[in-house]
Amino acid sequence: MINTHVVAEDTVWVGGSDRRLARFENLFPLPKGVSYNSYVVLDEKVVLFDTADVSVADQYLENLRETLGERKPDYLVILHMEPDHCALIRTVTDLYPDITLLGSAKALDFLKQFFPSLADFPKKEVLKEGSVLCTGKHTFRFVAAPMVHWPEVLFAYDETTKALFSADAFGTFGALEDGIFADEYDFEREFLDEARRYYANIVGKYGPQVQAVLKKAAGLDIALILPLHGPVWRTNIAWFIDKYQKWSTYTPETDDILVVYGSLYGHTASAAERFAVKVREAGGKKAVVYDASKTDVSFLISEVWRCAKIVIFCPTYNNGIYPPVKEFIEDMAALGAANRTVALAENGSWAPASGKLMRAKFEEFKNITVLPDTFSFRSALHAADEERLDAFAKAVANA
């Protein structure tokens, strides 16, 4: 069944949503699915912006044919060559062999890698920073956005509708329901956590590159943001750009305290939960508690980007760091987490070592403050430990 949306003058969304895919990039859980956005601009010349993932191929092609009618697209603009957006390029060129493929030099290199049969496609043109495409009423100017989050990425700005085609930037996990626009949802309740999780895990490492693109975007009069995942923005745009400003500068979004624990039999979990109560009493800040074994690390990383302080309770395991906690710390390192205060607590029945080992890992981070005292306890938390736990909680609250 046809499912398209008009998002601006002459501009139609022709994407699709996937609710069956279990993991994005075969890594990140998708409890709410994901959308793949593609756009058609129907002007004197017809422009198609990106394609879609193979999982929504039938819906995408049905939407595309319905939108085009008897017309044929003159251009396919490749803003991003990742397979969830480029998978159907060969299908499109088979359907419309006279189309011209437009993309950055790097995108056209990737095109040959993903589709060797298109290496000799006769109509290809390179776009770069400042390139202009006039299609009649609409004039598109292109902005280079390398490493947001692949090196070939471009943004496109339509001077007529003031729409920014933003590739993977400003995207979010989550399938689209009954509307295409962010203001048709309670975005903060329904999408914000998934937008942050998308950013932190996929784009988070590239904060400086995002900052560079945000500075370019600041010079544009943006009335719409058209991302490749999630809803389109037409109102309250400054609010969402401010989220990207915070996330890309590793600025905590809230003063909340993130408590992550690993626990074999529940004793370390109990200590972490007791700490959460005490730290809230000590400082009045909300503490949120997660089990590293049960919670996918992508959700923990999202909370790192949200919270100002991170407290880790970890048992010693095989004279090392409990594996799910170790994975969490290593993911933080890989994604460049910064500007946070970290506190460490260890449990060990005979030879506690996880505190020292975690501290050594965090010493390799840039712009992470680790509180000097590690809270250490043996096997389980007891009444005799309460005074020390109180002091630990106060140290975290006052840090």
N, C-alpha and C positions, 0 to 999 in steps of 0.2 A: 504494500500500500504506500502511495506517495506520502512523504513526510518532509516538507520543505518549509522554510521560514524566510520571509522578507525581513532583512535586518537594517537596510538603509536604501536610499534611492538607487534603483537598478541592481541592488545587491541582495543575493539570495543564498541562504545557508542550505547546503545539499549533503550534509554529513550523515552520521548515524551513531547510535549508542550500542554498546556491547555490555550486556549484563551477565554473560556466560563466562567471560574470561576470569580465571581465578587470580592471576598475578600479572601485573604490568611489568614488562621486560623480564617476565618469569621470575621476578623478585618480590614485588610489592603487592600485598593483598589488595583486592578490589571488592570490598564488601558492598559497595554501592555502584559498581560498574565503572565505565568510562565512556566518554564521547569522543568521536573523531570528527573534527570540524573541517569542512571544505566550503569554499565560497565561489559563487559565479557572479561576475559583473556583466550585465547585459547592456552594452553600449553599442556604438557604431561598430567597434571591434569587441568581440566577446572574450573575456578573460576568466580563466579558471585558476583559483589559488589553491594549490596542493590537491592531493587526492585523499585517500583514506586507507585504513588498515584492511587487510584481506578479510578479516572477520565480519566486516559490514559491507562487503563488496556488492551484494545483491541490492541492499537498500540504497547504497550510494549511487550505483549505476541507474537504478530506477528513478531516484531523485534528479540525477543529472539529465537524463533523457527528457523527463517531464519539463524541467526548467528550460532546457534549450529548445524544445519543440523541433521545428524544422531547421533551426540555426545550427551552425557548427562553431566550436570555440576556435578563436584565432591564436590564443596564447594559453599555455600552461605555465604559470609562474611557480617555480619550486622554491619556496621559502626555506624548507627544511627537508633534508633527504633521509631522515630516519624512517625505517620501514613502516611504522604505524601511520605515516603520512604519504610515503612514496610507493607503497606496495602496488598501487593500481596504475602507475604511470604507463607501463607497457600496455595495459588494457586500453587506456585512453588513446595512446598513439595508434593502436590497431583500429580503434573505432574512428579516429579522426586523423588520418595520416598526413593531412596538410597543416596540422597544428605546429606552432613554433614553441619550442621549449626555452624558457628563460630561467636563469639561475646564476648564482655566483660561480666563479671559476672552480672553486672547490666543490660546489654542488654538482657541477657537470663532470668533474672527475669522479665523484662518488657514483654518479649516474652510470658511468661505464663499469664501475665495480659491481654494482647491484644488477645492472642490466647490460651485459656485454653486447647483446644484440642491438642496443641503441647507440653503440659507440660511433656508428656511421650514420646515425639519423641526420637527415640533410638539413633540418632547420633548427639550429640551436644558437642562442645568443647569450653572451655573458653580461650579467648585471653586476654593478659594484656600487660603493658608496656614492650617492648623488646621481645615479642613473635615473632617467625619466622615461616613463611610458605614457603616451597620450593615446586614448582610445576613442576620442570624440568629445563627449561632455566631461569625461573623467581624466585627470592627470595623476599618475602615481609616481611618487618619489621614493627611492629605495635607500634604506639605512642599513649599513653593515652591523651585524650583531654577533661577532664571532664568540664562540664558547658560551652562548646562551641557548642551548647548552652544547652544541656541536660547532666545529669551526667554520662551517659553510653558511651559517644562518643569516638570513636577511629579514628585515621588517619592510613593509610597504605602507606608505601613507597616501591616502586618497585626498587630494586637495579639494575635491568637490563635496564629499560627504564628511570630511575630516575624520575618517575612519583609519585607525591604525591596525593593520594586519600584523599581529605580533608574534607569529610562529608559536613556539612553546611557552614564551613568556606570558604571564598572567593566566596561565592555564590551571586546571584543577582536576583531580580525580573526581569521579561521580558521573553517572549517566544523566542525561537530560530527561526531564519528565514531561510536563505539559507546556513548558515555555522555553524560549531560547535566551531570554534576557535575565541578567542577574537580579534585576529589580522585580522579577516575577516570582522570586523565591525569598524566603527569609535566609539570605545568603550567610549571615553570620552563624545561624543555627544549623543550616543544612549543608553548607559548602566550605566554610572558613577552615575548619580543621583539615579537610581534604586538600584544600588549596595550599595550606602551609606544609602538609606532609609531602605533597607533590613538589613544592619548591625546595624544601630542605633536603630531600633525598636525591633529587634529580638535578637541580640547578644550584643547590646550596654551596657546593665547592667553588662556584664561579662568582662569588660576590663582587670582586673588583670589576669583572666584565659586565655584570648587571649594572653596576654603578655607572660605568662608561656609557651604556645604552640609555640609562635613565637621564643622564645629562643631555644626550642628544634629543631624547623625547621631550625634555623640558622646553625646547625651542619650538615645539609643534602645538598647534591649537587642536587638541584631541577631543572629539565629541563622542567617539565610539572606540572601543577596543575589541578586536575580533581575534581571539586566541584559537589555537588548534585543538584545545581540550576545554570543555566546560562552557559555561554561559558567556554570552556577549555582554559587554558593559556599555550602557548608554547614560546612566545616572551615577552619581556618587563616585565618579572615577577617581577623584583625588584621594578618597578614603582607601581604595585598593592600591593605588600607587604608593601611598604612605606605608602600607604593609610591605610592599617590595623594598621600599627605602629602608625600613627597619631590618627586614630579613637579609638584605644584601650587605648591610653594614654590621651584621651580627649583633644588632641591638635587641636586648630582650623585649618581648612584646608585653609581658606582664611581670609583676614582682613575685609571682608564684614560685614555690620551691618544689622542684622535681626530686622525688625519692624513688630510686631504682634499687631493687634487691635481687639477689640470687639466693635460693634457699633449697637445701636438699630435703629436709624433713619438717620445715616450718619454724625452726628456732630463729633463724636470721630474719625470716618474714615477720615474726612477732616483734623482734627488736626494731625493725624498720617502722612498723605500724605504731609502736609506742613512741618512737622518735617523732613521727609526724604529728602526733598529738602535742608533744612537748614543744616542738619548734613553733607550732602555731600559737600556743600559749605564751611562748617567750617573745614572739615578735609580731603576732597578729596577722601574719601572712599565710595565705592558703598553701597547704602542702598537698600534692597529688602523688599517690603511691602506685608503683607498677612492679609486677613480677617479670623479671627479664626472661624467665623460662617460658612464660605463657604469652607474653606480648611480643608481637613481631617487632623487630628492631626498628623498622621504618616509623612506627608510631612513637617509639622512644625518641628517635631523632627529631621528629616533629615537635615533641614536647621540649627538647633541648632548645630549639629555635624560639619557643614561646616563653620559657621560664628563665628567671634571672640566676637562680642557684640550683646546683645539682648535687645531691647527696647520694652516695652509693654505699650500700651495705652488701658485703661480699664474703662468703666463706672461702677458706683456703681449700683447694681441691687438687690432689696430686702435687702438693707443694707449689701450686700455682693459683691463678685466678680462675674462679668458677667460669666454665666456658661461655654461657650466655652473657655474663657480665663482660668478659673479655671481648666478645664480639661487639657489644655495645660501645665499649671504649674505642675499639679499633675503627668502628664506623664513624664515631665522632672525629677521630683523627683524619680519616680519609676525606671527610667532607669539610674539614677546616673549621670546625666549631671554635668560636673565640668569644672573648668578652663575657665570660661567665666565671662565677665563683663555685669551686668544687670542694666538697668535704667528703672524707673517706671514713668508712667503718669496716672493720674486719672481724670475722669469727674464725676460730680455729681451736679444735679440742686439745691438740697437743703441740702444734708448731705453727702458730698463726704467721702467714707470710703474704697474704693477699694485699694488705695495706701497703707494704713496702713496694710490691710489684706494681700496683696500680699507680702509686705516686711516681714511680720511674717512668711509666707511660705518659702521665700527664705533664711531666717535666719537659717532654718533647713538643708539647703544644705551644703555639704562640698566643699570647694574650689570654691565658687562662690562669686564674689565681687559685691555688690549692691551699686550703687552710693548713697551718703547720701541724696541728695535733690530730692524729688518727684515733678514733674511738675503737678500742680493742676489747673483745670479750671472749670468754671460753665456753663453747658448747651452747649455752643458752643465757639469756638475760635474767638476772636475779635481782632481788631487792638490794643487795650490796652494790649493784652497779648503778642504781638510780641517781645517786649524787653526781657521778661522772657523766651519765647521760644528760642530766640537767645542764651541766656545764657545756657539754658538746652542743646541745640544742641552742643554748644562749649564744655560743660562739658563732653558729651558723646564722641565727637570727640577726645578730649585730654586725655581721661581716659586711 
